[in-house]
Amino acid sequence: MEGLQDPDGSVTLRISQAGAVVLHQAIAGTEFENELAEIELRQPVEQKVFSDVQQALVSLIPGLGTDEYQATVDRAYAEIDPTPY
């Protein structure tokens, strides 16, 4: 993962496809089950940003909304080494 500051003040985050799937899954699952409460977001603006990130990833996730989605999630989780973090 890499973060870049653009001259116009915006930020570009480069993330692997697997990372995008895991991030989307984590946000979407938490939002669905707990309305983002367990991520301990303290301000409505934090919930908005997390929700916006999740929605921005929707078009980039292979198989989302299809029977193939779970296989996509399983591959993504297997592809990322969780150590060290």
Secondary structure, DSSP 8 states (H G I E B T S, - for coil): -EEEE-TTS-EEEE--HHHHHHHHHHHHHHHHHHTTGGGT--SHHHHHHHHHHHHHHGGGSTTTTSTTHHHHHHHHHHHS-----
